[in-house]
Amino acid sequence: MRGFHRAVLLRAAAAALALGAAVGAHTEVGQALAKRGAERAERDAVACAEAARWDAAERAGHGRPDLFDPGRMPGCH
């Protein structure tokens, strides 16, 4: 019976270590994804600002806004 308890305790300890490693990895992956998302949002914001600047310059030259601009990034308002 003592060997049985020891085996159960060893398996429980191994499971706890595996769970701890999985939770740590999950946190690292989540942080990496959040960082990539923030970097992409920053790039998109810069691209949208550039598109808005070009749009404003075009409006100043023509005096009228274009209703549809196929070159404008989707998602820029």
Residue pairs with C-beta under 8 A, 6 or more apart in sequence:
44 73
44 75
47 73
47 76
48 73
48 75
48 76
48 77
51 72
51 73
51 76
52 76
55 65
55 66
55 69
55 72
58 66
59 65
